[in-house]
Amino acid sequence: MFRDPEVFTFIRREIVPLLKTYPQLKIWHAGCSTGEEVYSMAILLKEEGLYDRCQIYATDFNERVLEMAQSGIFPLEVVKDYTKNYIESGGKESFSDYYIAKYESIIMDQSLKKNIIFAQHNLVTDQVFGQMHLIICRNVMIYFNSELQERVI
């Protein structure tokens, strides 16, 4: 979570002020994989007072990873890195406020899921399903060649 903390710092500093000008928000995480970035964004939006007026769409073409994302369960061994990234990204609370540790896993706070819709979607072959205020596709674009990236954009 909060991979590349400088990206989330940029979002907090540059994008959040623009998002605050809208009464309702739609954010799409295209190619959300196992959901780390989706939960990172949910936490950021909650801390910035935007989560309650936001609908997050988390999509991926892979049903197995989408189920993992929806579960919000991650291995306990990653918490140290997630916490470090969270702090470096400008986190305002304690990262541990957003999960419970159980056995060898962490389970993301259920309140983070209330405004997230997880759905299967293929960014290459399926159509866009609505207007969005912010589209995040970092997890998927890195796997596309430049021609496919242009087509998706």
C-alpha positions, -999 to 999 in steps of 0.1 A, spaced: 0 0 0 10 36 -7 36 23 -32 57 52 -44 47 75 -15 56 105 -36 26 98 -59 2 99 -29 19 130 -16 13 146 -50 -23 135 -49 -28 150 -15 -11 183 -24 -22 188 -60 -53 167 -68 -73 167 -35 -78 204 -36 -94 201 -70 -115 171 -59 -128 191 -30 -146 215 -54 -170 187 -64 -201 178 -44 -198 141 -54 -168 122 -67 -163 91 -89 -129 75 -89 -119 45 -110 -90 22 -102 -87 4 -135 -66 -28 -132 -68 -27 -94 -52 -61 -90 -53 -72 -53 -65 -38 -41 -36 -22 -23 -39 10 -42 -77 11 -38 -74 8 0 -46 34 -1 -68 58 -19 -98 51 4 -76 59 34 -63 91 17 -98 102 9 -110 95 44 -82 116 59 -90 144 35 -127 144 43 -138 132 9 -146 96 14 -182 100 23 -190 118 -10 -170 94 -31 -178 63 -51 -147 42 -60 -149 17 -88 -122 -10 -85 -119 -31 -116 -97 -58 -130 -101 -85 -157 -87 -112 -134 -115 -126 -112 -91 -142 -87 -72 -111 -79 -104 -91 -78 -118 -115 -51 -85 -109 -32 -90 -72 -34 -126 -74 -23 -116 -95 8 -92 -67 20 -70 -93 36 -32 -90 32 -2 -108 47 9 -95 81 45 -95 69 39 -65 46 27 -42 74 61 -27 81 65 -16 44 29 -4 42 33 16 74 66 32 62 50 41 28 19 55 46 40 78 67 62 89 38 30 96 18 18 121 43 -5 99 63 -23 118 90 -32 91 115 -17 58 126 -18 32 98 -28 6 123 -62 25 127 -72 11 93 -68 -26 99 -70 -54 124 -43 -80 127 -56 -116 129 -33 -146 128 -9 -140 100 -29 -114 82 -43 -79 84 -79 -72 75 -87 -38 63 -114 -18 83 -148 -26 68 -157 11 67 -131 15 39 -152 -8 17 -186 9 20 -180 32 -10 -160 7 -32 -176 -13 -60 -154 -42 -71 -162 -54 -107 -147 -74 -135 -136 -52 -164 -111 -56 -192 -95 -22 -199 -85 -33 -234 -117 -48 -247 -145 -33 -225 -160 1 -228 -157 29 -203 -187 28 -180 -191 64 -169 -176 98 -164 -150 99 -137 -132 127 -118 -100 106 -114 -88 75 -131 -59 55 -118 -44 28 -139 -8 26 -127 -10 -11 -120 -20 -20 -155 -4 6 -179 31 -6 -170 23 -39 -187 11 -23 -220 33 -14 -249 31 23 -260 6 15 -288 -18 -2 -264 -13 26 -238 -23 52 -264 -54 32 -273 -65 28 -237 -60 65 -230 
